Amino acid sequence: MAQQVRGVIARAKGEPVRIETIVVPDPGPGEAVVKVQACGVCHTDLHYREGGINDEFPFLLGHEAAGVVEAVGDGVTEVAPGDFVILNWRAVCGQCRACLRGRPQYCFDTHNAKQKMTLLDGTELSPALGIGAFAEKTLVAAGQCTKVDPEASPAAAGLLGCGVMAGLGAAINTGNVGRGDSVAVIGCGGVGAAAVTGAHLAGAGKIIAIDIDDKKLATAKKLGATHTVNSRSTDPVEAVRELTGGFGADVVIEAVGRPETYKQAFYARDLAGTVVLVGVPTPEMQLELPLLDVFGRGGALKSSWYGDCLPSRDFPMLIDLYRQGRLDLDTFVTETIALEDVEKAFERMHHGDVLRSVVIF
């Protein structure tokens, strides 16, 4: 029987979000209904509200979440009612050319629930990243549910569903940071701070955090940065070179998503080093680099999709590290808020005061 719950809806571009009653259908084949316990307020949700993703309004926002499976549809074997899960937005298909080549983290045919959640009048909702977790309950594809240790804090665990995983994975998976490597991270918001954490977890010898906000740099230091650079007053390229014997860093992670900072990342890396773009640019942005420099400096220029993670592999492992005290996820939870406070949390994003506001149900 369909259920009625409260959810945060964006009805039109730029309009403040509102709480409305939504209808969540019973799960069909391959689907699951999840009772949401916590959901982080991510910049991607703000992009949806601003029309920066697409114009398929109204949106049911929220995607960075953890909760408990309430019911599953026919054919679901990977999770069962009562399982504590992190929601992910890349449920791999197992059949596309990437999956069949043994690279499921690049799955080109990820899937979502086939049924639609709706408003009371029957208007179909577009769930953010196929999840829609600013709601008391949500309907997802069962493959979007990753079972993890139920003793983990839902507020911290849910952050692996998007931003923190993107940053950790940019360092560990995409950048392949190794023991003793030098790493620079440009932009130390939630994703960049997670990249610092990932570099620290991987055993990097030198981790240089770069930002224009001293508060963010202080947090990066807490999460494992060995050096900090305020690029408002210091040339970050020269600073990175000075801190690496004049050579540049082995891996530079760009977590801003702007041409200016990408160029800084490109020139701050060592010869044959790696640049990882994890910051999300806007459609109109263009990048110009001398092609001879691209050739002459060698190495690799990569972009990181969801931290190149495989949720079934990475989420349980990272939660185990969190439970052991080896991965600090709690620092990313700046504040916990009610569902009614999501719009205020969007406003706080502009001031840079939070890594994550997390809705608790």
N, C-alpha and C positions, 0 to 999 in steps of 0.2 A: 504493500500500500504506500503510495506517495506520501512524503512528509513535507510539512511547511516549517521553514526555519528562517532566521534572520541572516541577511548578507549585505555586504557593501557593494553598491551599484554605482557605476559611472554611466550616466544616461547620454551625455553629450560632451563634445570636446571642450575642455577647459572648465566645465561646470563642477562645483563642489560635489563630492560623492555624498550619497545618502544611504541610510539603512532601510531596506525594504524586505518584505516577505517573499521568499523564493520557494519554489516547489522542486523538491528533489525526488525523482522517480526511484522505484525499486531497481536494484541493479539487474541489468540484462546479462546475456552471455559475455563472459570476459570482463565484466565490470565489477566495481566495488563501491560501496558507500562507506565513507570514513567520517567518524566523529572527530572534528578538528579540535586539538588541544592548544596549539600555539601556531601563530603565523607571523613571520617577519614582514615589515613594511619595506619593500625593495623599490629602488628607482624604476625598475621595469613597470611596476604598477602605476607609478606616476606617468611614465611614458604612455601607457594605455590611456589614462585619463586625458592626457593632452593630445591624443590622436596621433602619437608618434609611432605606433606600431601598425595600426590599420584603422579603418573607420567602421568596424563591425559592432557599433553600439547597439544595445547597452551591454557593458562588460560587467561580469562578476569578478571583482578584483581579488588579489591574493594568490600566492603560489609557493611561498617559501615556508613549508608547513610540516608539522608532525601531528599524529593523532592515532586513534584506535579504529581498526576495521570493525564496522558494525554488521555489515552483510555483504555477501558475494553472490554473483550470478552463476549460471551454469558454466561448467568447464573450467572454473578457476581452481588452480591447485597451488599457486605460489604463496598465497596468503589465506588466512581463515579468520572468522570473527574472533575478536579479542586480541589479535596481533597488534603490537605497537609498531608503527611504520613512519618512515619519512617519505613524503611525496616527491616524485621527480617528474620532470617534464620531457624526458627522453625515454619512453618505454620502447625498448628495442623490438624489432619485428622478427628477427632471426632468419629472415628469408631474402633480404635485399643483397645487393652485390657486396656491400661493406661487411655485413654479417657473415655471408658465406665465405668471405676471405679471411675470417677470423679477426675482424676489426669492428666488433659491435659498438664500440664507443663512438664510431662515426656513422651509425645507422642512418640511412637516408629515407627511411619510411617509418619513423616513430609514430605511435598512435595514441589516441585519446578515447574517452567514452563515446560510444555511438549515439546514445540518447542525449537529449538536451535538457538542462535545467531551465526553468521558466519563471517569469513573474506570475502573479495570481491571475492576470488576464490572458495568460497563454503566450506572452511575448518570449521568444527564445533568447537565452542569454549566451554571450560569448565568454567562456571562462578564461581568465588570464593564463596563458601558457598551457591551456587545456586542463587547468586545475581548479581555479576559483575557490580559494581557501579562506577568504575573509567571510566565512560563513560557518554557522554552527555545525553543519554537515555538508559534505560535497560528494559528487559522483565522479569517479575517475575510472580509467582503464586499470584493471588489476595490475598490469605491468608497471604502472606508475607508483605502486606501493612497494617500498623496500623495507623488509622486516629488520629491525635492529633491537639491541638490548633494551628492554622496557624500563630498566633502572635509570636510563639517561633522562636528563631534564628535557621536557618537550620544547621549552623556549630555546635552548641551545641546539638541540638535535635538529630542529626544523630548519635552522640556518644552512645546514648542509644541502638543503633542497635547491639552493640557487647561489647566492652571492659568495658565501664562504667556500663552497665547493669550487666555484669558478676560480677564486684566487688560489686556493690550495693546489688545485689541479694545474693551474697555469705554471706553477713552480715545479711541482713534482712530476706531472704527466707530460705536459707540453714542453716545458723548458728542460726537463730531465736534469734538474739540479742534482749534483753529486757532492760527495764529501769533499770539503775543502774548497769548493768553487766560490768565486766572488759573484755576488748577485746585487743588482740595483733594481729598486722598485720605484717607479715614477707614479705618484698618486697614491695616497694612503688612506682613502676612504675604506668602506667595508671590504671591497674586493682586493684593493691593494694591501690592506692590513693582513688579509688572509694569505696573500702571496708571500708577505714577510714571514708569516707563521709557517707556510709550507717550505720555504727555503731553510728556515731554522730546523724544521722537522727532518729535512733531507740531509742535514749536516753541513750546510754551507759554512765556509770559513769566515767570510766577510759579507755582511748584509747591509746595504746602504739604502736607507729610506729617504725618499725625496718628496717634498710637498711644500705648499705655501702656507700651511697652517701648523703652528707650533704644537697645538693640542693633538693633532693627528700624529705628528712626529713623536710626541711623548708616548702615545699609545703604541706606535710601531716599535719603539724602544722596549716597551714592556713585553711585546710579543716576540722579540728576538732580534731586532735590528741592532747591529754593532755600531753603526754610524748614522747620523741624520744630516740632511742638507735642506735648508730652507731656500727653495729656488726663487723666492721673491727677491732675495738679496744676494744670492750666490749663483754663478753659472753652474748648472748641474753637471754638464759634460766635463768641464774642467775639474770640478770637485771629484767626480767619479774617477777620472784619470789620476788625479793626485793621490787618491786613496788606494789605487791599484798599481802603483809603481810606474805610472805614466801610460799604461797599456789600455785600460778600460776593463769593464766587468765581463766575466765569462757569459753571464746571462743577464739581460736587461728586460724587465717586465713592465710594459706600458699599461697602466690601469686607469687612464684618463679618457682615451679615445679621441684625441685631437691631433691634427697634423703637426702642430708645433712640438708637442710632447713626444710624438712618434719620432720626429727627426732627432730630438735629444736622445731618445733611446738608441736610435741607429748609430749615432756618433759616439755614444758613451760605452759601446761594447768593444771588446777586444777583437783583434783580427780573428776570423773564424769563430767568433762568438755567436750567440743566439739572441734574437729579439723576439719577444712574445707579446703580441697585442691581445689584451683581454678587455681593455676599455672599449665601450661600444660607441662608434662614431655615428653621426647623423647622416642622412642620405646625401646631403649637398656637399659634404666635405671632400676635398681633393688633396692628394699627396704628390709632391714633386721632389724627386731625388735624382742627382746625377747618375745615370746608368753606369758610368765607369766606376763610381764609388760602390754601387751595389755589387759589381763584378769584382772590384779590386779588394774589397774587405772580406769577401768570402762568407763562410758561415751560413746561418739559416735565419730566415724571416718567417715567423709562424704566427698564425692566429689561433686562439684557444676557444674551442666550442665547449661551453659548460665544463671548462677545465679538463676536456678530453676524458671525462670520467665515465666509468661503467658503474652505475649505482649499485648493482647487485654485488660488485666486487669492492667498491670504495666505501660506501656508506657504513656497512658493518665494521670494517677495519678501522675507520676513523672514529666511530663511536667507541670501539674498544680502547683506542688510544686516549680518547677523552675520559673514559671511565678510569683509566690507569693514571690519570693526571699528567699525561705526556702531551696532550693537545688542549690548549686553553680556548675553549669555545665560549665560556661564560663571559669573558671580557667583551665579546662582540654584542652582548645583550646590554645595551646602554640603559634601556628602560622597558618596563612592561606596561601596557596600556589596555584599555577596553576597546571593544569594537567601535564604539561611538567616537573614538579619538583618532581614527585613521586620517581624516582630513588635516587635523592639527599636526600629525606626524609628517605629512607631506610638506607642510610649511617649515617644520624644523629641519628638514633635509637641506633647505636652501642656506641655512646658517652654519652647516657643518658641525653641529653640536652632538650628533649621534652617529655611532656605527650602525646600530639597528634599534628601532623601536619594534617591540614584539607584542602582538595582540595575544592576550591570554583569554581562553574561554572557560 
